[in-house]
């Protein structure tokens, strides 16, 4: 069976929207109290801010905003996985891995 290449733009937008929804549902309650002494506040800030910039970067002609957002999202996910050690394969690690994979995809591909 051949792949459906015409669906590529739809899938990239679904990944952008999916990551934005993920970041909002997972990190908004951590970010909302503005507790700057907690390291998870800055992880939540990175996910929320660069998730929004990833969404906005899809409307730009140049892929710079998308690539930078993808890199920061990937790095924030790696750091969050590092904070959650010892590494236990559970739902939390799986969601961080999936979010990091989306960040790495946009870091590697830009706005293609």
TIVO-2410 file (N, C-alpha, C; in nm, 3 decimals):
# residues 112
REC num residu      c1      c2      c3 atome chaine
REC   1      X   0.085  -0.118   0.000     N      A
REC   1      X   0.000   0.000   0.000    CA      A
REC   1      X   0.089   0.123   0.000     C      A
REC   2      X   0.057   0.220  -0.082     N      A
REC   2      X   0.135   0.342  -0.092    CA      A
REC   2      X   0.092   0.440   0.017     C      A
REC   3      X   0.189   0.521   0.058     N      A
REC   3      X   0.157   0.623   0.160    CA      A
REC   3      X   0.080   0.738   0.095     C      A
REC   4      X   0.006   0.808   0.176     N      A
REC   4      X  -0.077   0.920   0.129    CA      A
REC   4      X  -0.001   1.050   0.154     C      A
REC   5      X   0.082   1.089   0.060     N      A
REC   5      X   0.168   1.205   0.077    CA      A
REC   5      X   0.090   1.336   0.085     C      A
REC   6      X  -0.029   1.341   0.031     N      A
REC   6      X  -0.107   1.464   0.036    CA      A
REC   6      X  -0.156   1.496   0.178     C      A
REC   7      X  -0.149   1.399   0.268     N      A
REC   7      X  -0.190   1.424   0.407    CA      A
REC   7      X  -0.077   1.480   0.494     C      A
REC   8      X   0.044   1.495   0.439     N      A
REC   8      X   0.157   1.543   0.519    CA      A
REC   8      X   0.130   1.680   0.583     C      A
REC   9      X   0.078   1.780   0.511     N      A
REC   9      X   0.049   1.909   0.577    CA      A
REC   9      X  -0.054   1.897   0.690     C      A
REC  10      X  -0.152   1.812   0.670     N      A
REC  10      X  -0.255   1.793   0.774    CA      A
REC  10      X  -0.193   1.731   0.899     C      A
REC  11      X  -0.107   1.634   0.880     N      A
REC  11      X  -0.048   1.567   0.996    CA      A
REC  11      X   0.047   1.658   1.072     C      A
REC  12      X   0.121   1.744   1.001     N      A
REC  12      X   0.210   1.836   1.073    CA      A
REC  12      X   0.129   1.937   1.154     C      A
REC  13      X   0.018   1.984   1.099     N      A
REC  13      X  -0.066   2.075   1.177    CA      A
REC  13      X  -0.132   2.004   1.295     C      A
REC  14      X  -0.169   1.879   1.277     N      A
REC  14      X  -0.224   1.803   1.389    CA      A
REC  14      X  -0.121   1.783   1.500     C      A
REC  15      X   0.005   1.763   1.461     N      A
REC  15      X   0.111   1.752   1.562    CA      A
REC  15      X   0.131   1.884   1.635     C      A
REC  16      X   0.128   1.995   1.562     N      A
REC  16      X   0.140   2.127   1.626    CA      A
REC  16      X   0.027   2.150   1.725     C      A
REC  17      X  -0.095   2.125   1.680     N      A
REC  17      X  -0.211   2.144   1.768    CA      A
REC  17      X  -0.210   2.045   1.884     C      A
REC  18      X  -0.171   1.923   1.857     N      A
REC  18      X  -0.164   1.821   1.962    CA      A
REC  18      X  -0.063   1.858   2.069     C      A
REC  19      X   0.053   1.910   2.028     N      A
REC  19      X   0.152   1.949   2.128    CA      A
REC  19      X   0.103   2.069   2.207     C      A
REC  20      X   0.038   2.165   2.142     N      A
REC  20      X  -0.015   2.281   2.214    CA      A
REC  20      X  -0.119   2.238   2.317     C      A
REC  21      X  -0.207   2.147   2.281     N      A
REC  21      X  -0.307   2.095   2.376    CA      A
REC  21      X  -0.241   2.017   2.489     C      A
REC  22      X  -0.141   1.937   2.455     N      A
REC  22      X  -0.065   1.862   2.556    CA      A
REC  22      X   0.000   1.958   2.656     C      A
REC  23      X   0.068   2.059   2.604     N      A
REC  23      X   0.137   2.154   2.692    CA      A
REC  23      X   0.037   2.227   2.781     C      A
REC  24      X  -0.075   2.268   2.725     N      A
REC  24      X  -0.174   2.339   2.805    CA      A
REC  24      X  -0.233   2.251   2.914     C      A
REC  25      X  -0.274   2.130   2.879     N      A
REC  25      X  -0.339   2.044   2.978    CA      A
REC  25      X  -0.243   1.993   3.085     C      A
REC  26      X  -0.117   1.972   3.048     N      A
REC  26      X  -0.022   1.916   3.143    CA      A
REC  26      X   0.046   2.023   3.228     C      A
REC  27      X   0.074   2.140   3.170     N      A
REC  27      X   0.160   2.237   3.238    CA      A
REC  27      X   0.093   2.364   3.285     C      A
REC  28      X  -0.030   2.390   3.247     N      A
REC  28      X  -0.093   2.515   3.286    CA      A
REC  28      X  -0.109   2.527   3.438     C      A
REC  29      X  -0.149   2.419   3.504     N      A
REC  29      X  -0.168   2.425   3.650    CA      A
REC  29      X  -0.035   2.439   3.724     C      A
REC  30      X   0.075   2.392   3.666     N      A
REC  30      X   0.208   2.411   3.726    CA      A
REC  30      X   0.253   2.555   3.706     C      A
REC  31      X   0.224   2.611   3.589     N      A
REC  31      X   0.268   2.746   3.555    CA      A
REC  31      X   0.185   2.854   3.624     C      A
REC  32      X   0.058   2.829   3.644     N      A
REC  32      X  -0.036   2.930   3.691    CA      A
REC  32      X   0.002   2.996   3.824     C      A
REC  33      X   0.053   2.925   3.926     N      A
REC  33      X   0.085   2.993   4.052    CA      A
REC  33      X   0.209   3.083   4.044     C      A
REC  34      X   0.286   3.081   3.936     N      A
REC  34      X   0.406   3.161   3.916    CA      A
REC  34      X   0.507   3.141   4.028     C      A
REC  35      X   0.535   3.014   4.059     N      A
REC  35      X   0.632   2.978   4.161    CA      A
REC  35      X   0.770   2.967   4.096     C      A
REC  36      X   0.844   3.077   4.091     N      A
REC  36      X   0.971   3.080   4.020    CA      A
REC  36      X   1.083   3.007   4.092     C      A
REC  37      X   1.059   2.963   4.214     N      A
REC  37      X   1.162   2.888   4.287    CA      A
REC  37      X   1.159   2.739   4.254     C      A
REC  38      X   1.055   2.695   4.187     N      A
REC  38      X   1.039   2.555   4.149    CA      A
REC  38      X   1.092   2.536   4.006     C      A
REC  39      X   1.178   2.437   3.987     N      A
REC  39      X   1.236   2.411   3.854    CA      A
REC  39      X   1.130   2.366   3.754     C      A
REC  40      X   1.025   2.301   3.800     N      A
REC  40      X   0.918   2.259   3.710    CA      A
REC  40      X   0.842   2.378   3.652     C      A
REC  41      X   0.848   2.493   3.720     N      A
REC  41      X   0.787   2.614   3.666    CA      A
REC  41      X   0.854   2.651   3.534     C      A
REC  42      X   0.986   2.643   3.529     N      A
REC  42      X   1.057   2.680   3.408    CA      A
REC  42      X   1.041   2.576   3.297     C      A
REC  43      X   1.027   2.450   3.334     N      A
REC  43      X   0.997   2.347   3.234    CA      A
REC  43      X   0.858   2.372   3.177     C      A
REC  44      X   0.762   2.405   3.263     N      A
REC  44      X   0.627   2.434   3.218    CA      A
REC  44      X   0.625   2.558   3.130     C      A
REC  45      X   0.702   2.660   3.169     N      A
REC  45      X   0.710   2.782   3.090    CA      A
REC  45      X   0.766   2.752   2.951     C      A
REC  46      X   0.871   2.672   2.944     N      A
REC  46      X   0.930   2.637   2.815    CA      A
REC  46      X   0.830   2.562   2.727     C      A
REC  47      X   0.759   2.467   2.785     N      A
REC  47      X   0.662   2.391   2.707    CA      A
REC  47      X   0.549   2.481   2.657     C      A
REC  48      X   0.496   2.565   2.744     N      A
REC  48      X   0.385   2.651   2.705    CA      A
REC  48      X   0.428   2.756   2.602     C      A
REC  49      X   0.539   2.823   2.627     N      A
REC  49      X   0.584   2.929   2.538    CA      A
REC  49      X   0.626   2.876   2.402     C      A
REC  50      X   0.710   2.774   2.402     N      A
REC  50      X   0.758   2.724   2.274    CA      A
REC  50      X   0.656   2.637   2.203     C      A
REC  51      X   0.558   2.582   2.275     N      A
REC  51      X   0.446   2.517   2.209    CA      A
REC  51      X   0.362   2.617   2.132     C      A
REC  52      X   0.343   2.735   2.191     N      A
REC  52      X   0.271   2.842   2.122    CA      A
REC  52      X   0.352   2.893   2.003     C      A
REC  53      X   0.483   2.910   2.022     N      A
REC  53      X   0.568   2.955   1.912    CA      A
REC  53      X   0.577   2.852   1.800     C      A
REC  54      X   0.569   2.725   1.835     N      A
REC  54      X   0.566   2.620   1.733    CA      A
REC  54      X   0.440   2.632   1.648     C      A
REC  55      X   0.331   2.663   1.712     N      A
REC  55      X   0.205   2.683   1.641    CA      A
REC  55      X   0.212   2.807   1.552     C      A
REC  56      X   0.266   2.915   1.603     N      A
REC  56      X   0.280   3.039   1.526    CA      A
REC  56      X   0.380   3.021   1.413     C      A
REC  57      X   0.486   2.943   1.437     N      A
REC  57      X   0.587   2.921   1.334    CA      A
REC  57      X   0.535   2.853   1.210     C      A
REC  58      X   0.424   2.784   1.221     N      A
REC  58      X   0.363   2.721   1.104    CA      A
REC  58      X   0.308   2.821   1.005     C      A
REC  59      X   0.282   2.943   1.049     N      A
REC  59      X   0.230   3.046   0.960    CA      A
REC  59      X   0.340   3.128   0.895     C      A
REC  60      X   0.464   3.108   0.937     N      A
REC  60      X   0.576   3.185   0.883    CA      A
REC  60      X   0.632   3.119   0.758     C      A
REC  61      X   0.689   3.201   0.669     N      A
REC  61      X   0.753   3.147   0.550    CA      A
REC  61      X   0.887   3.084   0.583     C      A
REC  62      X   0.965   3.147   0.670     N      A
REC  62      X   1.095   3.094   0.708    CA      A
REC  62      X   1.078   2.999   0.826     C      A
REC  63      X   1.154   2.889   0.828     N      A
REC  63      X   1.133   2.788   0.932    CA      A
REC  63      X   1.210   2.813   1.063     C      A
REC  64      X   1.269   2.930   1.080     N      A
REC  64      X   1.355   2.954   1.196    CA      A
REC  64      X   1.279   2.937   1.327     C      A
REC  65      X   1.161   2.996   1.337     N      A
REC  65      X   1.083   2.988   1.461    CA      A
REC  65      X   1.044   2.844   1.492     C      A
REC  66      X   1.007   2.768   1.391     N      A
REC  66      X   0.970   2.628   1.410    CA      A
REC  66      X   1.089   2.545   1.454     C      A
REC  67      X   1.205   2.567   1.392     N      A
REC  67      X   1.324   2.489   1.424    CA      A
REC  67      X   1.371   2.518   1.566     C      A
REC  68      X   1.376   2.646   1.604     N      A
REC  68      X   1.419   2.683   1.740    CA      A
REC  68      X   1.320   2.630   1.842     C      A
REC  69      X   1.191   2.642   1.815     N      A
REC  69      X   1.089   2.591   1.908    CA      A
REC  69      X   1.102   2.440   1.923     C      A
REC  70      X   1.123   2.369   1.812     N      A
REC  70      X   1.140   2.225   1.819    CA      A
REC  70      X   1.261   2.185   1.902     C      A
REC  71      X   1.371   2.259   1.887     N      A
REC  71      X   1.492   2.230   1.965    CA      A
REC  71      X   1.468   2.252   2.114     C      A
REC  72      X   1.407   2.363   2.150     N      A
REC  72      X   1.383   2.393   2.293    CA      A
REC  72      X   1.285   2.293   2.352     C      A
REC  73      X   1.182   2.256   2.278     N      A
REC  73      X   1.086   2.156   2.327    CA      A
REC  73      X   1.156   2.023   2.349     C      A
REC  74      X   1.240   1.982   2.255     N      A
REC  74      X   1.314   1.856   2.269    CA      A
REC  74      X   1.405   1.861   2.391     C      A
REC  75      X   1.477   1.971   2.409     N      A
REC  75      X   1.568   1.983   2.523    CA      A
REC  75      X   1.492   1.987   2.655     C      A
REC  76      X   1.376   2.055   2.658     N      A
REC  76      X   1.296   2.059   2.780    CA      A
REC  76      X   1.243   1.920   2.815     C      A
REC  77      X   1.205   1.843   2.715     N      A
REC  77      X   1.157   1.706   2.739    CA      A
REC  77      X   1.270   1.617   2.789     C      A
REC  78      X   1.389   1.633   2.732     N      A
REC  78      X   1.505   1.556   2.780    CA      A
REC  78      X   1.535   1.590   2.925     C      A
REC  79      X   1.530   1.719   2.958     N      A
REC  79      X   1.556   1.761   3.095    CA      A
REC  79      X   1.448   1.709   3.191     C      A
REC  80      X   1.325   1.713   3.147     N      A
REC  80      X   1.217   1.661   3.231    CA      A
REC  80      X   1.231   1.511   3.252     C      A
REC  81      X   1.272   1.438   3.150     N      A
REC  81      X   1.296   1.294   3.167    CA      A
REC  81      X   1.413   1.271   3.262     C      A
REC  82      X   1.513   1.356   3.255     N      A
REC  82      X   1.628   1.346   3.346    CA      A
REC  82      X   1.585   1.373   3.491     C      A
REC  83      X   1.496   1.469   3.510     N      A
REC  83      X   1.447   1.500   3.645    CA      A
REC  83      X   1.367   1.385   3.704     C      A
REC  84      X   1.303   1.306   3.619     N      A
REC  84      X   1.218   1.198   3.664    CA      A
REC  84      X   1.290   1.066   3.685     C      A
REC  85      X   1.423   1.068   3.691     N      A
REC  85      X   1.496   0.943   3.709    CA      A
REC  85      X   1.478   0.891   3.850     C      A
REC  86      X   1.490   0.769   3.884     N      A
REC  86      X   1.533   0.661   3.795    CA      A
REC  86      X   1.427   0.634   3.691     C      A
REC  87      X   1.473   0.600   3.572     N      A
REC  87      X   1.383   0.584   3.459    CA      A
REC  87      X   1.296   0.461   3.478     C      A
REC  88      X   1.169   0.486   3.499     N      A
REC  88      X   1.070   0.380   3.509    CA      A
REC  88      X   0.979   0.398   3.388     C      A
REC  89      X   0.961   0.292   3.314     N      A
REC  89      X   0.877   0.303   3.195    CA      A
REC  89      X   0.732   0.305   3.240     C      A
REC  90      X   0.675   0.425   3.235     N      A
REC  90      X   0.536   0.443   3.275    CA      A
REC  90      X   0.472   0.545   3.182     C      A
REC  91      X   0.350   0.583   3.212     N      A
REC  91      X   0.275   0.675   3.127    CA      A
REC  91      X   0.341   0.812   3.121     C      A
REC  92      X   0.395   0.860   3.233     N      A
REC  92      X   0.459   0.992   3.236    CA      A
REC  92      X   0.579   0.997   3.143     C      A
REC  93      X   0.664   0.895   3.149     N      A
REC  93      X   0.781   0.890   3.062    CA      A
REC  93      X   0.739   0.877   2.916     C      A
REC  94      X   0.635   0.802   2.890     N      A
REC  94      X   0.587   0.785   2.753    CA      A
REC  94      X   0.536   0.917   2.696     C      A
REC  95      X   0.464   0.995   2.775     N      A
REC  95      X   0.414   1.124   2.724    CA      A
REC  95      X   0.528   1.222   2.702     C      A
REC  96      X   0.626   1.222   2.790     N      A
REC  96      X   0.742   1.310   2.770    CA      A
REC  96      X   0.820   1.267   2.647     C      A
REC  97      X   0.834   1.136   2.626     N      A
REC  97      X   0.904   1.085   2.509    CA      A
REC  97      X   0.830   1.124   2.381     C      A
REC  98      X   0.699   1.113   2.381     N      A
REC  98      X   0.620   1.148   2.263    CA      A
REC  98      X   0.629   1.298   2.235     C      A
REC  99      X   0.620   1.380   2.338     N      A
REC  99      X   0.633   1.525   2.320    CA      A
REC  99      X   0.773   1.561   2.270     C      A
REC 100      X   0.875   1.497   2.323     N      A
REC 100      X   1.011   1.521   2.276    CA      A
REC 100      X   1.029   1.478   2.132     C      A
REC 101      X   0.963   1.371   2.092     N      A
REC 101      X   0.969   1.326   1.953    CA      A
REC 101      X   0.908   1.427   1.859     C      A
REC 102      X   0.800   1.490   1.899     N      A
REC 102      X   0.739   1.595   1.818    CA      A
REC 102      X   0.834   1.714   1.806     C      A
REC 103      X   0.897   1.752   1.917     N      A
REC 103      X   0.994   1.861   1.913    CA      A
REC 103      X   1.110   1.829   1.822     C      A
REC 104      X   1.161   1.706   1.829     N      A
REC 104      X   1.273   1.666   1.745    CA      A
REC 104      X   1.232   1.662   1.598     C      A
REC 105      X   1.109   1.623   1.569     N      A
REC 105      X   1.060   1.622   1.431    CA      A
REC 105      X   1.063   1.763   1.372     C      A
REC 106      X   1.011   1.860   1.446     N      A
REC 106      X   1.008   1.997   1.393    CA      A
REC 106      X   1.146   2.060   1.392     C      A
REC 107      X   1.235   2.018   1.482     N      A
REC 107      X   1.373   2.064   1.479    CA      A
REC 107      X   1.443   2.013   1.352     C      A
REC 108      X   1.415   1.891   1.314     N      A
REC 108      X   1.480   1.831   1.198    CA      A
REC 108      X   1.417   1.875   1.066     C      A
REC 109      X   1.286   1.897   1.063     N      A
REC 109      X   1.218   1.922   0.936    CA      A
REC 109      X   1.173   2.065   0.913     C      A
REC 110      X   1.160   2.144   1.015     N      A
REC 110      X   1.113   2.282   0.996    CA      A
REC 110      X   0.970   2.286   0.948     C      A
REC 111      X   0.945   2.369   0.848     N      A
REC 111      X   0.808   2.388   0.796    CA      A
REC 111      X   0.784   2.314   0.665     C      A
REC 112      X   0.848   2.204   0.643     N      A
REC 112      X   0.832   2.132   0.515    CA      A
REC 112      X   0.691   2.093   0.490     C      A
***
